[in-house]
Amino acid sequence: MGNNEQPLESTRQRLDKWLFFARMAKSRSLAQSYIQSGHVKVNGAAVRQPSHMMKVGDRLEIGFERMDKVLIVKSGGVRRGPYEEARLLYDDQTPPREPSDRLTPLEQAMREPGSGRPTKKERRALDRFLSDSDGSKD
């Protein structure tokens, strides 16, 4: 066997390891807990074993807290690299989310400029404006 040939086992990879390499989980232990809690399906079947061996062409359905992902495995990972490298491990088949009327927590936290309570500077300008317009001086 030459240096360029890969062993037969490399065509299959542990599910938890692949999720970590593909940057779907921040750590392997988090990936394992996702799998054990039933958030990951491989080819439509729920998998609860982190050691489940998956291969190229498998269809993964991952149910995250904020979004669901549908991925087709394109290759096995060798390491957890940058996003650009991890992106090459899968083909994202996630259907686009339909727009909802509910605001996300980020949208709820952000305010439109000029709405809500005035700042101290705006308050002073408003006081100046109101005192000038009625003709009275403080």
DSSP file (Angstrom, degrees, kcal/mol; ACC not computed):
  #  RESIDUE AA STRUCTURE BP1 BP2  ACC     N-H-->O    O-->H-N    N-H-->O    O-->H-N    TCO  KAPPA ALPHA  PHI   PSI    X-CA   Y-CA   Z-CA
    1    1 A M              0   0    0      0, 0.0     2,-0.0     0, 0.0     0, 0.0   0.000 360.0 360.0 360.0 124.8    0.0    0.0    0.0
    2    2 A G        -     0   0    0      1,-0.1     3,-0.4     4,-0.1     0, 0.0  -0.168 360.0-101.9 -79.8 176.9    1.5    3.4   -1.1
    3    3 A N  S    S+     0   0    0      1,-0.2    -1,-0.1     3,-0.0     0, 0.0   0.794 118.3  55.4 -70.1 -28.3    1.4    6.6    0.8
    4    4 A N  S    S+     0   0    0      2,-0.1     2,-0.2     0, 0.0    -1,-0.2   0.692  88.4  91.9 -81.4 -17.8   -1.4    8.1   -1.3
    5    5 A E        -     0   0    0     -3,-0.4     0, 0.0     1,-0.0     0, 0.0  -0.549  68.1-144.0 -78.8 141.3   -3.8    5.2   -0.7
    6    6 A Q        -     0   0    0     -2,-0.2    -2,-0.1     1,-0.1    -4,-0.1  -0.820  23.0-105.4-103.5 145.7   -6.2    5.5    2.2
    7    7 A P    >   -     0   0    0      0, 0.0     3,-1.5     0, 0.0     4,-0.2  -0.260  31.5-111.5 -64.8 157.4   -7.3    2.5    4.3
    8    8 A L  G >  S+     0   0    0      1,-0.3     3,-1.5     2,-0.2     4,-0.3   0.805 112.8  65.2 -61.2 -32.3  -10.7    1.1    3.8
    9    9 A E  G >  S+     0   0    0      1,-0.3     3,-1.8     2,-0.2    -1,-0.3   0.755  84.7  74.3 -64.7 -22.7  -12.0    2.3    7.2
   10   10 A S  G <  S+     0   0    0     -3,-1.5    -1,-0.3     1,-0.3    -2,-0.2   0.660  81.3  69.9 -69.0 -13.6  -11.5    6.0    6.1
   11   11 A T  G <  S+     0   0    0     -3,-1.5    45,-0.7    -4,-0.2     2,-0.3   0.734 102.4  50.7 -73.6 -19.8  -14.7    5.7    3.9
   12   12 A R  E <  S-A   55   0A   0     -3,-1.8     2,-0.3    -4,-0.3    43,-0.2  -0.889  71.5-177.1-115.3 149.4  -16.7    5.5    7.2
   13   13 A Q  E     -A   54   0A   0     41,-2.4    41,-2.9    -2,-0.3     2,-0.0  -0.994  35.1 -93.6-145.6 149.8  -16.4    7.9   10.1
   14   14 A R  E  >  -A   53   0A   0     -2,-0.3     4,-2.2    39,-0.2    39,-0.2  -0.370  33.0-132.4 -61.2 138.7  -17.9    8.2   13.6
   15   15 A L  H  > S+     0   0    0     37,-2.0     4,-2.4    35,-0.4     5,-0.2   0.905 104.7  50.6 -62.0 -44.6  -20.9   10.5   13.5
   16   16 A D  H  > S+     0   0    0     34,-1.9     4,-1.7     1,-0.2    -1,-0.2   0.890 110.9  49.7 -63.3 -38.1  -19.8   12.6   16.5
   17   17 A K  H  > S+     0   0    0     33,-0.3     4,-2.6     2,-0.2    -1,-0.2   0.913 110.9  49.2 -65.8 -43.2  -16.4   13.1   15.0
   18   18 A W  H  X S+     0   0    0     -4,-2.2     4,-2.8     2,-0.2    -2,-0.2   0.913 108.6  52.2 -65.1 -42.8  -17.9   14.2   11.7
   19   19 A L  H  <>S+     0   0    0     -4,-2.4     5,-2.8     1,-0.2     6,-1.0   0.885 112.4  47.0 -59.9 -38.0  -20.3   16.7   13.3
   20   20 A F  H ><5S+     0   0    0     -4,-1.7     3,-1.3    -5,-0.2    -2,-0.2   0.928 113.5  46.6 -68.2 -46.7  -17.3   18.2   15.2
   21   21 A F  H 3<5S+     0   0    0     -4,-2.6    60,-0.4     1,-0.3    -2,-0.2   0.855 110.5  53.0 -64.5 -35.2  -15.2   18.4   12.0
   22   22 A A  T 3<5S-     0   0    0     -4,-2.8    -1,-0.3    -5,-0.2    -2,-0.2   0.384 114.6-118.8 -82.9   5.4  -18.1   19.9   10.0
   23   23 A R  T < 5S+     0   0    0     -3,-1.3    -3,-0.2     2,-0.2    -2,-0.1   0.806  78.8 126.0  62.0  33.0  -18.4   22.6   12.7
   24   24 A M  S   <S+     0   0    0     -5,-2.8     2,-0.3    -6,-0.2    -4,-0.2   0.616  77.0  32.3 -89.3 -16.2  -22.0   21.5   13.6
   25   25 A A  S    S-     0   0    0     -6,-1.0    -2,-0.2    -5,-0.1    -1,-0.2  -0.991  75.5-134.3-139.3 146.4  -21.0   21.2   17.2
   26   26 A K  S    S+     0   0    0     -2,-0.3     2,-0.3    -3,-0.1    -1,-0.1   0.749  89.9  11.2 -73.8 -23.2  -18.4   23.1   19.3
   27   27 A S  S  > S-     0   0    0      1,-0.1     4,-2.1    -3,-0.0     5,-0.1  -0.961  74.6-113.4-147.5 164.4  -17.0   20.0   20.8
   28   28 A R  H  > S+     0   0    0     -2,-0.3     4,-2.5     1,-0.2     5,-0.1   0.873 117.5  54.6 -68.2 -34.8  -17.1   16.2   20.4
   29   29 A S  H  > S+     0   0    0      2,-0.2     4,-2.0     1,-0.2    -1,-0.2   0.877 108.4  48.8 -67.4 -35.1  -18.8   15.8   23.7
   30   30 A L  H  > S+     0   0    0      2,-0.2     4,-2.3     1,-0.2    -1,-0.2   0.909 110.6  51.3 -66.4 -41.4  -21.5   18.3   22.6
   31   31 A A  H  X S+     0   0    0     -4,-2.1     4,-2.2     1,-0.2    -2,-0.2   0.907 109.3  51.2 -60.2 -41.7  -21.9   16.4   19.4
   32   32 A Q  H  X S+     0   0    0     -4,-2.5     4,-2.8     1,-0.2    -1,-0.2   0.899 109.4  49.1 -63.6 -40.6  -22.3   13.2   21.4
   33   33 A S  H  X S+     0   0    0     -4,-2.0     4,-1.8     2,-0.2    -1,-0.2   0.879 109.0  53.1 -69.4 -35.3  -25.0   14.7   23.6
   34   34 A Y  H  <>S+     0   0    0     -4,-2.3     5,-2.2     2,-0.2     6,-0.3   0.946 113.8  43.6 -57.3 -48.0  -26.9   16.0   20.5
   35   35 A I  H ><5S+     0   0    0     -4,-2.2     3,-1.7     1,-0.2     5,-0.3   0.929 112.6  50.2 -66.1 -47.1  -26.8   12.4   19.1
   36   36 A Q  H 3<5S+     0   0    0     -4,-2.8    -1,-0.2     1,-0.3    -2,-0.2   0.796 106.5  56.1 -64.9 -28.5  -27.8   10.7   22.4
   37   37 A S  T 3<5S-     0   0    0     -4,-1.8    -1,-0.3    -5,-0.2    -2,-0.2   0.384 119.5-109.5 -86.8   6.3  -30.7   13.0   22.9
   38   38 A G  T < 5S+     0   0    0     -3,-1.7    -3,-0.2     9,-0.2    -2,-0.1   0.719  79.7 128.0  82.1  22.6  -32.1   12.1   19.5
   39   39 A H      < +     0   0    0     -5,-2.2    24,-2.9    -6,-0.2     2,-0.4   0.501  58.8  71.4 -87.8  -3.5  -31.5   15.3   17.6
   40   40 A V  E     -B   62   0B   0      7,-0.4     7,-2.2    -5,-0.3     2,-0.4  -0.948  57.0-172.9-121.6 130.9  -29.7   13.6   14.7
   41   41 A K  E     -BC  61  46B   0     20,-2.5    20,-2.5    -2,-0.4     2,-0.5  -0.962   9.6-156.4-118.1 138.7  -31.2   11.4   12.0
   42   42 A V  E >  S-BC  60  45B   0      3,-2.7     3,-1.8    -2,-0.4    18,-0.2  -0.968  81.4 -17.6-114.8 119.8  -29.1    9.5    9.4
   43   43 A N  T 3  S-     0   0    0     16,-3.5    -1,-0.2    -2,-0.5    17,-0.1   0.861 130.2 -51.9  52.2  40.5  -31.0    8.6    6.2
   44   44 A G  T 3  S+     0   0    0     15,-0.5     2,-0.5     1,-0.2    -1,-0.3   0.298 116.6 109.0  86.4  -9.7  -34.3    9.2    8.1
   45   45 A A  E <  S-C   42   0B   0     -3,-1.8    -3,-2.7     1,-0.0    -1,-0.2  -0.871  72.8-118.3-105.4 131.2  -33.6    7.0   11.0
   46   46 A A  E     -C   41   0B   0     -2,-0.5     2,-0.4    -5,-0.2    -5,-0.2  -0.442  29.2-158.7 -65.2 133.3  -33.0    8.4   14.5
   47   47 A V        +     0   0    0     -7,-2.2    -7,-0.4    -2,-0.2    -9,-0.2  -0.959  21.0 173.9-117.5 131.6  -29.5    7.5   15.7
   48   48 A R        +     0   0    0     -2,-0.4    -1,-0.1   -10,-0.1     3,-0.1   0.334  55.9  90.0-117.4   5.1  -28.6    7.6   19.4
   49   49 A Q    >   -     0   0    0      1,-0.1     3,-2.0   -14,-0.1   -34,-0.2  -0.907  58.6-158.3-106.3 116.3  -25.1    6.2   19.2
   50   50 A P  T 3  S+     0   0    0      0, 0.0   -34,-1.9     0, 0.0   -35,-0.4   0.777  94.7  61.4 -59.9 -24.3  -22.2    8.7   18.8
   51   51 A S  T 3  S+     0   0    0    -37,-0.2   -19,-0.0   -36,-0.2    -2,-0.0   0.412  72.9 133.9 -84.4   4.2  -20.1    5.9   17.5
   52   52 A H    <   -     0   0    0     -3,-2.0   -37,-2.0   -38,-0.1     2,-0.6  -0.319  57.3-130.0 -55.5 128.5  -22.5    5.3   14.6
   53   53 A M  E     -A   14   0A   0    -39,-0.2     2,-0.3   -38,-0.1   -39,-0.2  -0.738  29.7-174.8 -88.2 121.2  -20.4    4.9   11.4
   54   54 A M  E     -A   13   0A   0    -41,-2.9   -41,-2.4    -2,-0.6     2,-0.3  -0.758   4.7-156.7-113.3 162.1  -21.6    7.1    8.6
   55   55 A K  E >   -A   12   0A   0     -2,-0.3     3,-1.8   -43,-0.2    18,-0.2  -0.800  34.6 -69.3-133.2 171.6  -20.4    7.3    5.0
   56   56 A V  T 3  S+     0   0    0    -45,-0.7    18,-0.2    -2,-0.3     3,-0.1  -0.380 118.0  32.1 -61.0 135.6  -20.3    9.7    2.1
   57   57 A G  T 3  S+     0   0    0     16,-2.6    -1,-0.2     1,-0.4    17,-0.1   0.235  84.0 136.7  98.4 -12.6  -23.8   10.2    0.6
   58   58 A D    <   -     0   0    0     -3,-1.8    15,-2.6    14,-0.1     2,-0.6  -0.369  51.7-132.5 -66.4 147.6  -25.6    9.8    3.9
   59   59 A R  E     - D   0  72B   0     13,-0.2   -16,-3.5    -3,-0.1   -15,-0.5  -0.913  22.1-162.9-105.0 118.0  -28.4   12.3    4.6
   60   60 A L  E     -BD  42  71B   0     11,-3.4    11,-2.8    -2,-0.6     2,-0.5  -0.855   9.6-166.5-104.4 133.9  -28.2   13.9    8.0
   61   61 A E  E     -BD  41  70B   0    -20,-2.5   -20,-2.5    -2,-0.4     2,-0.5  -0.976  12.2-172.2-116.4 116.8  -31.1   15.7    9.6
   62   62 A I  E     -BD  40  69B   0      7,-2.8     7,-2.9    -2,-0.5     2,-0.9  -0.940  13.0-154.0-116.0 124.4  -30.0   17.7   12.6
   63   63 A G  E     - D   0  68B   0    -24,-2.9     5,-0.2    -2,-0.5     2,-0.1  -0.818  20.3-178.5 -99.7  98.6  -32.5   19.4   15.0
   64   64 A F        -     0   0    0      3,-1.9    -2,-0.0    -2,-0.9     0, 0.0  -0.419  40.0-105.4 -88.3 169.7  -30.8   22.4   16.6
   65   65 A E  S    S+     0   0    0      1,-0.2     3,-0.1    -2,-0.1    -1,-0.1   0.919 117.5  23.7 -60.9 -44.9  -32.5   24.7   19.2
   66   66 A R  S    S+     0   0    0      1,-0.2     2,-0.3    -3,-0.0    -1,-0.2   0.683 132.1   8.7 -99.4 -19.7  -32.9   27.6   16.8
   67   67 A M        -     0   0    0      2,-0.0    -3,-1.9    30,-0.0     2,-0.4  -0.994  61.9-125.3-157.3 159.1  -32.9   25.8   13.4
   68   68 A D  E     -D   63   0B   0     -2,-0.3     2,-0.4    -5,-0.2    -5,-0.2  -0.855  23.9-157.0-106.6 145.4  -33.0   22.5   11.7
   69   69 A K  E     -D   62   0B   0     -7,-2.9    -7,-2.8    -2,-0.4     2,-0.5  -0.954  10.0-163.3-123.5 142.5  -30.3   21.4    9.1
   70   70 A V  E     +D   61   0B   0     -2,-0.4    23,-3.1    -9,-0.2    24,-0.5  -0.984  23.4 176.8-122.1 116.9  -30.5   18.9    6.3
   71   71 A L  E     -DE  60  92B   0    -11,-2.8   -11,-3.4    -2,-0.5     2,-0.5  -0.933  26.9-148.9-126.4 144.0  -27.0   17.9    5.1
   72   72 A I  E     -DE  59  91B   0     19,-2.2    19,-2.4    -2,-0.4     2,-0.4  -0.962  31.2-123.6-107.2 124.2  -25.7   15.5    2.5
   73   73 A V  E     + E   0  90B   0    -15,-2.6   -16,-2.6    -2,-0.5    17,-0.3  -0.524  32.1 175.3 -71.4 122.6  -22.2   14.2    3.5
   74   74 A K        -     0   0    0     15,-2.8     2,-0.3    -2,-0.4    16,-0.2   0.767  64.6 -13.6 -97.0 -33.1  -19.7   14.9    0.8
   75   75 A S  S    S-     0   0    0     14,-1.6    -1,-0.4   -20,-0.1     2,-0.2  -0.986  70.2 -97.3-161.6 164.6  -16.6   13.6    2.5
   76   76 A G        -     0   0    0     -2,-0.3     2,-0.2   -66,-0.2   -64,-0.0  -0.572  42.0-117.6 -84.9 151.2  -15.2   12.6    5.9
   77   77 A G        -     0   0    0     -2,-0.2     3,-0.1     1,-0.1    -1,-0.1  -0.518  19.7-169.6 -88.7 157.1  -13.2   15.1    7.9
   78   78 A V  S    S-     0   0    0      1,-0.5     2,-0.3    -2,-0.2    -1,-0.1   0.652  74.6  -6.8-110.3 -32.1   -9.6   14.8    8.9
   79   79 A R  S    S-     0   0    0    -58,-0.1     2,-1.1   -59,-0.0    -1,-0.5  -0.959  76.0 -94.0-155.0 167.8   -9.5   17.8   11.4
   80   80 A R        +     0   0    0     -2,-0.3   -59,-0.1    -3,-0.1   -58,-0.1  -0.789  61.0 163.2 -90.0  99.7  -11.6   20.6   12.6
   81   81 A G        -     0   0    0     -2,-1.1     5,-0.0   -60,-0.4     0, 0.0  -0.198  42.5 -51.9-103.4-165.0  -10.4   23.4   10.4
   82   82 A P    >>  -     0   0    0      0, 0.0     4,-2.4     0, 0.0     3,-0.6  -0.190  60.3 -98.9 -66.8 165.9  -11.8   26.8    9.5
   83   83 A Y  H 3> S+     0   0    0      1,-0.3     4,-2.7     2,-0.2     5,-0.2   0.877 122.3  57.5 -54.6 -42.7  -15.4   27.2    8.2
   84   84 A E  H 34 S+     0   0    0      1,-0.2     4,-0.5     2,-0.2    -1,-0.3   0.881 111.3  42.8 -58.9 -38.3  -14.3   27.3    4.6
   85   85 A E  H X4 S+     0   0    0     -3,-0.6     3,-1.0     1,-0.2    -1,-0.2   0.910 114.4  49.6 -73.1 -42.8  -12.7   23.9    5.0
   86   86 A A  H >< S+     0   0    0     -4,-2.4     3,-1.8     1,-0.2     4,-0.3   0.832 100.7  65.8 -65.7 -32.4  -15.5   22.4    7.0
   87   87 A R  G >< S+     0   0    0     -4,-2.7     3,-0.9     1,-0.3    -1,-0.2   0.749  92.3  62.9 -61.9 -25.2  -18.1   23.7    4.4
   88   88 A L  G <  S+     0   0    0     -3,-1.0    -1,-0.3    -4,-0.5    -2,-0.2   0.598  88.6  70.9 -77.0 -10.8  -16.6   21.3    1.9
   89   89 A L  G <  S+     0   0    0     -3,-1.8   -15,-2.8    -4,-0.2   -14,-1.6   0.656 105.3  26.9 -80.7 -15.3  -17.6   18.3    4.0
   90   90 A Y  E <   -E   73   0B   0     -3,-0.9     2,-0.5    -4,-0.3   -17,-0.2  -0.946  64.7-130.6-146.0 162.9  -21.3   18.6    3.3
   91   91 A D  E     -E   72   0B   0    -19,-2.4   -19,-2.2    -2,-0.3     2,-0.6  -0.980  32.6-133.1-114.2 118.2  -23.9   19.8    0.9
   92   92 A D  E     +E   71   0B   0     -2,-0.5   -21,-0.2   -21,-0.2    -2,-0.0  -0.620  32.4 168.2 -80.4 114.4  -26.5   21.9    2.7
   93   93 A Q        +     0   0    0    -23,-3.1   -22,-0.2    -2,-0.6    -1,-0.1   0.156  25.1 142.8-107.4  15.0  -30.1   20.9    1.6
   94   94 A T        -     0   0    0    -24,-0.5     3,-0.1     1,-0.1   -25,-0.1  -0.375  53.5-123.2 -61.6 125.0  -31.8   22.8    4.4
   95   95 A P        -     0   0    0      0, 0.0    -1,-0.1     0, 0.0    -2,-0.1  -0.425  35.4 -96.9 -67.2 145.5  -35.1   24.3    3.0
   96   96 A P        -     0   0    0      0, 0.0     2,-0.2     0, 0.0     0, 0.0  -0.339  41.3-111.4 -63.8 142.9  -35.3   28.1    3.4
   97   97 A R        -     0   0    0     -3,-0.1     3,-0.0     1,-0.1   -30,-0.0  -0.535  27.5-120.6 -76.2 138.4  -37.2   29.2    6.4
   98   98 A E        -     0   0    0     -2,-0.2    -1,-0.1     1,-0.1     2,-0.0  -0.583  37.4-100.7 -76.3 140.1  -40.5   30.9    5.7
   99   99 A P        -     0   0    0      0, 0.0     2,-0.3     0, 0.0    -1,-0.1  -0.351  42.6-157.3 -63.4 137.2  -40.7   34.4    7.1
  100  100 A S        -     0   0    0      2,-0.2    -3,-0.0     1,-0.1     0, 0.0  -0.791  24.4-131.0-115.7 159.5  -42.5   34.6   10.4
  101  101 A D  S    S+     0   0    0     -2,-0.3     2,-0.2     2,-0.1    -1,-0.1   0.685  81.1  97.9 -79.6 -18.6  -44.2   37.5   12.1
  102  102 A R  S    S-     0   0    0      1,-0.1     2,-0.3    -3,-0.0    -2,-0.2  -0.461  75.6-126.2 -73.3 142.2  -42.5   36.8   15.4
  103  103 A L        -     0   0    0     -2,-0.2    -1,-0.1     1,-0.1    -2,-0.1  -0.649  20.6-121.4 -85.7 143.3  -39.4   38.8   16.2
  104  104 A T     >  -     0   0    0     -2,-0.3     4,-2.4     1,-0.1     5,-0.2  -0.398  31.2-105.0 -73.7 160.6  -36.2   37.0   17.0
  105  105 A P  H  > S+     0   0    0      0, 0.0     4,-1.8     0, 0.0     5,-0.1   0.866 123.3  52.8 -56.0 -35.2  -34.6   37.8   20.4
  106  106 A L  H  > S+     0   0    0      2,-0.2     4,-1.6     1,-0.2    -3,-0.0   0.930 109.2  47.7 -65.9 -44.3  -32.0   39.9   18.6
  107  107 A E  H  4 S+     0   0    0      1,-0.2    -1,-0.2     2,-0.2    -4,-0.0   0.854 110.8  52.8 -65.0 -33.5  -34.6   41.9   16.8
  108  108 A Q  H  < S+     0   0    0     -4,-2.4    -1,-0.2     1,-0.2    -2,-0.2   0.880 109.4  48.9 -67.2 -36.6  -36.5   42.4   20.1
  109  109 A A  H  < S+     0   0    0     -4,-1.8     2,-0.3    -5,-0.2    -2,-0.2   0.773  99.6  77.4 -75.7 -26.2  -33.4   43.7   21.8
  110  110 A M     <  -     0   0    0     -4,-1.6     2,-0.3    -5,-0.1     0, 0.0  -0.683  68.8-153.9 -91.0 139.3  -32.5   46.2   19.1
  111  111 A R        -     0   0    0     -2,-0.3     3,-0.1     4,-0.0    -2,-0.0  -0.826  21.9-110.4-110.4 147.1  -34.5   49.4   18.9
  112  112 A E    >   -     0   0    0     -2,-0.3     3,-2.1     1,-0.1     2,-0.0  -0.556  48.4 -98.4 -68.9 138.1  -35.1   51.6   15.9
  113  113 A P  T 3  S+     0   0    0      0, 0.0    -1,-0.1     0, 0.0     3,-0.1  -0.360 110.4  22.7 -58.9 135.0  -33.2   54.9   16.2
  114  114 A G  T 3  S+     0   0    0      1,-0.3     2,-0.3     3,-0.1    -2,-0.0   0.339 100.2 107.8  91.4  -7.8  -35.5   57.6   17.5
  115  115 A S    <   +     0   0    0     -3,-2.1    -1,-0.3     2,-0.0     2,-0.1  -0.722  66.7  17.3-101.4 156.5  -38.0   55.2   19.1
  116  116 A G  S    S-     0   0    0     -2,-0.3    -5,-0.0    -3,-0.1     0, 0.0  -0.472 112.3  -1.6  86.9-160.0  -38.3   54.7   22.8
  117  117 A R  S    S-     0   0    0     -2,-0.1    -3,-0.1     1,-0.1     2,-0.1  -0.371  77.8-114.0 -67.1 141.3  -37.0   57.1   25.5
  118  118 A P        -     0   0    0      0, 0.0    -1,-0.1     0, 0.0     2,-0.0  -0.437  29.9-114.8 -72.4 151.3  -35.1   60.1   24.4
  119  119 A T     >  -     0   0    0     -2,-0.1     4,-2.5     1,-0.1     5,-0.2  -0.279  33.4-100.2 -74.0 170.8  -31.4   60.4   25.2
  120  120 A K  H  > S+     0   0    0      1,-0.2     4,-2.3     2,-0.2     5,-0.2   0.905 125.8  50.1 -60.9 -41.1  -30.3   63.1   27.6
  121  121 A K  H  > S+     0   0    0      1,-0.2     4,-2.1     2,-0.2    -1,-0.2   0.923 111.9  47.2 -63.0 -45.1  -29.1   65.2   24.6
  122  122 A E  H  > S+     0   0    0      1,-0.2     4,-2.2     2,-0.2    -2,-0.2   0.870 110.6  53.8 -64.2 -35.6  -32.5   64.7   22.8
  123  123 A R  H  X S+     0   0    0     -4,-2.5     4,-2.6     2,-0.2    -2,-0.2   0.914 108.0  48.7 -65.8 -43.4  -34.3   65.7   26.1
  124  124 A R  H  X S+     0   0    0     -4,-2.3     4,-2.6     2,-0.2    -1,-0.2   0.913 111.9  49.4 -61.7 -42.6  -32.3   68.9   26.4
  125  125 A A  H  X S+     0   0    0     -4,-2.1     4,-2.5     2,-0.2    -2,-0.2   0.894 111.6  49.2 -64.1 -39.1  -33.0   69.8   22.8
  126  126 A L  H  X S+     0   0    0     -4,-2.2     4,-2.7     2,-0.2    -2,-0.2   0.913 111.3  48.9 -66.2 -43.2  -36.7   69.1   23.4
  127  127 A D  H  X S+     0   0    0     -4,-2.6     4,-2.5     2,-0.2    -2,-0.2   0.915 112.3  49.0 -61.5 -43.1  -36.8   71.2   26.5
  128  128 A R  H  X S+     0   0    0     -4,-2.6     4,-1.9     2,-0.2    -2,-0.2   0.927 112.6  48.3 -60.7 -45.3  -35.1   74.1   24.7
  129  129 A F  H  X S+     0   0    0     -4,-2.5     4,-2.1     1,-0.2    -2,-0.2   0.923 113.5  45.9 -61.8 -46.7  -37.6   73.8   21.8
  130  130 A L  H  X S+     0   0    0     -4,-2.7     4,-1.3     1,-0.2    -1,-0.2   0.874 112.7  49.6 -67.6 -38.3  -40.6   73.7   24.1
  131  131 A S  H  < S+     0   0    0     -4,-2.5     5,-0.3    -5,-0.2     4,-0.3   0.843 114.1  46.4 -71.3 -31.7  -39.4   76.7   26.2
  132  132 A D  H >< S+     0   0    0     -4,-1.9     3,-0.7    -5,-0.2    -2,-0.2   0.865 108.7  55.2 -74.5 -37.2  -38.7   78.8   23.1
  133  133 A S  H 3< S+     0   0    0     -4,-2.1    -2,-0.2     1,-0.2    -1,-0.2   0.811 106.5  47.7 -73.4 -30.0  -42.0   78.0   21.4
  134  134 A D  T 3< S-     0   0    0     -4,-1.3    -1,-0.2     2,-0.2    -2,-0.1   0.488 107.4-122.0 -91.3   0.1  -44.3   79.1   24.2
  135  135 A G  S <  S+     0   0    0     -3,-0.7     2,-0.3     1,-0.3    -3,-0.1   0.355  71.6 120.5  84.9  -7.9  -42.5   82.4   24.6
  136  136 A S        -     0   0    0     -5,-0.3     2,-0.4     2,-0.0    -1,-0.3  -0.642  51.4-145.5 -92.0 149.4  -41.7   81.9   28.3
  137  137 A K              0   0    0     -2,-0.3    -5,-0.0    -3,-0.1    -6,-0.0  -0.919 360.0 360.0-112.6 141.1  -38.1   81.8   29.7
  138  138 A D              0   0    0     -2,-0.4    -1,-0.1     0, 0.0    -2,-0.0   0.498 360.0 360.0 -71.2 360.0  -37.1   79.6   32.5
